[in-house]
Amino acid sequence: MKRARLSLVLAGVAVVTLGLTACEKPNPGASIFSGTTSQFQRAACWATDGSYLDDATCAAAALEQAAKTTAAVSTLPGQTIGISVDPVVADIGWFPVLGGQRLSDTPVTSTYFRFTPTREQLPAGGASLAVVAGDDKGSRGIWIFPLTTS
């Protein structure tokens, strides 16, 4: 009886060990908030080994992910938008980018950033807000969030 129990316990440990080795750590996340709406995403692509990404490939993956995202954050010019990132993103630094323009000259190294867009930054048709992890040498990850002005 003890032998059967021991075999069962060892088999269970083997299954759990094999299951854990197949797990991958998910890409870091980012959220944006405005008014009463928010959206969370995992990075469309992420350089886990500390290297830099191929920007063209990563941008294509991020745009593909954004196209699949049906929920957009509704906001208006003059309304505060908040961005929250996982601590690992803050540790390496990141840039908020609205309509192709960086909102910070230097990488943000905190987990939260907020800004108030102008009419020029947020036209009537909406815009895309990107969170780009990395520095002036290259990107380590990217998120793209659609903004609507309705």
C-alpha positions as CSV (number, residue, x, y, z in Angstrom):
1,M,0.0,0.0,0.0
2,K,2.8,2.4,0.9
3,R,4.6,1.6,-2.4
4,A,1.5,2.4,-4.4
5,R,1.1,5.8,-2.6
6,L,4.8,6.6,-3.1
7,S,4.5,5.8,-6.8
8,L,1.4,8.0,-7.0
9,V,3.1,10.9,-5.3
10,L,6.2,10.6,-7.5
11,A,4.0,10.5,-10.7
12,G,2.2,13.6,-9.5
13,V,5.5,15.4,-8.9
14,A,6.7,14.4,-12.4
15,V,3.5,15.7,-14.0
16,V,3.7,19.0,-12.1
17,T,7.4,19.5,-13.0
18,L,6.7,18.8,-16.7
19,G,3.8,21.2,-16.6
20,L,5.8,24.0,-15.1
21,T,8.6,23.7,-17.6
22,A,6.1,24.3,-20.4
23,C,4.9,27.6,-18.9
24,E,6.1,30.8,-20.3
25,K,6.1,34.1,-18.4
26,P,3.6,36.4,-20.0
27,N,4.8,39.7,-21.6
28,P,4.5,42.7,-19.3
29,G,1.3,44.7,-19.3
30,A,0.2,48.3,-19.7
31,S,-3.1,50.0,-19.0
32,I,-4.5,53.4,-20.1
33,F,-7.3,55.2,-18.3
34,S,-9.5,58.2,-19.3
35,G,-12.7,59.2,-17.6
36,T,-14.6,56.0,-16.8
37,T,-12.9,53.8,-19.5
38,S,-9.7,51.8,-19.4
39,Q,-7.9,49.2,-21.3
40,F,-5.2,46.6,-20.4
41,Q,-2.9,44.9,-22.8
42,R,0.1,42.6,-22.7
43,A,3.0,43.7,-24.9
44,A,2.5,42.8,-28.5
45,C,6.2,41.9,-28.6
46,W,8.8,41.9,-25.8
47,A,12.6,41.4,-25.7
48,T,12.9,39.1,-22.7
49,D,16.7,38.7,-22.9
50,G,17.6,42.4,-22.6
51,S,18.3,42.9,-26.3
52,Y,16.5,45.3,-28.6
53,L,13.6,44.4,-31.0
54,D,13.5,44.8,-34.7
55,D,11.3,47.9,-34.8
56,A,9.6,47.1,-38.1
57,T,8.6,43.5,-37.0
58,C,7.5,44.7,-33.6
59,A,5.5,47.6,-35.0
60,A,3.7,45.2,-37.4
61,A,2.9,42.8,-34.5
62,A,1.6,45.7,-32.4
63,L,-0.6,47.1,-35.2
64,E,-2.0,43.6,-35.8
65,Q,-2.8,43.3,-32.1
66,A,-4.4,46.8,-32.1
67,A,-6.5,45.9,-35.1
68,K,-7.9,42.9,-33.2
69,T,-8.7,45.1,-30.2
70,T,-12.3,46.2,-30.5
71,A,-12.4,48.3,-27.3
72,A,-11.0,51.8,-27.6
73,V,-10.6,54.2,-24.8
74,S,-13.0,57.2,-25.2
75,T,-11.5,60.5,-24.3
76,L,-11.6,64.2,-25.3
77,P,-9.0,66.9,-25.7
78,G,-8.5,68.5,-22.3
79,Q,-9.4,65.2,-20.5
80,T,-6.6,63.6,-18.5
81,I,-5.2,60.3,-19.8
82,G,-3.3,58.0,-17.4
83,I,-0.8,55.3,-18.4
84,S,0.2,52.5,-16.0
85,V,3.0,50.0,-16.8
86,D,4.3,46.9,-15.0
87,P,7.4,47.6,-12.8
88,V,9.7,45.7,-15.2
89,V,8.8,48.2,-17.9
90,A,9.5,51.2,-15.6
91,D,12.9,49.7,-14.6
92,I,14.1,49.8,-18.2
93,G,12.3,53.1,-19.1
94,W,9.5,53.8,-21.6
95,F,8.1,56.6,-23.7
96,P,4.5,57.5,-24.2
97,V,3.8,58.4,-27.9
98,L,0.6,60.1,-29.1
99,G,0.1,60.4,-32.8
100,G,3.7,59.7,-33.5
101,Q,5.0,62.4,-31.1
102,R,6.9,61.5,-27.9
103,L,5.3,63.1,-24.8
104,S,8.5,62.9,-22.8
105,D,12.1,63.8,-23.9
106,T,13.6,61.2,-21.6
107,P,12.4,57.7,-20.8
108,V,9.8,57.6,-18.0
109,T,11.1,55.4,-15.1
110,S,8.0,55.3,-13.0
111,T,5.0,53.0,-13.3
112,Y,2.5,55.9,-13.9
113,F,2.4,58.8,-16.3
114,R,-0.5,61.2,-17.0
115,F,-1.0,63.9,-19.5
116,T,-3.8,66.1,-21.0
117,P,-3.9,66.0,-24.8
118,T,-4.6,69.1,-26.8
119,R,-7.0,69.3,-29.9
120,E,-3.9,69.1,-32.1
121,Q,-2.7,65.9,-30.4
122,L,-6.1,64.3,-30.4
123,P,-8.1,65.2,-33.5
124,A,-11.8,64.5,-34.0
125,G,-11.1,61.1,-35.7
126,G,-9.1,59.8,-32.7
127,A,-5.5,58.7,-32.5
128,S,-3.3,55.9,-31.4
129,L,-1.4,56.0,-28.1
130,A,1.7,53.9,-28.0
131,V,3.8,52.9,-25.1
132,V,7.3,52.1,-26.2
133,A,9.7,50.4,-23.7
134,G,13.4,51.1,-24.2
135,D,15.7,54.1,-24.9
136,D,17.2,56.0,-27.7
137,K,19.2,52.9,-28.7
138,G,16.2,50.8,-29.4
139,S,12.9,49.3,-28.3
140,R,12.3,46.5,-25.9
141,G,8.5,46.3,-26.2
142,I,5.5,48.1,-27.5
143,W,1.8,48.5,-26.8
144,I,-0.7,50.4,-29.0
145,F,-4.0,51.7,-27.7
146,P,-6.7,53.2,-29.9
147,L,-8.3,56.4,-28.6
148,T,-11.7,57.7,-29.8
149,T,-13.1,61.1,-29.3
150,S,-16.8,60.3,-29.0
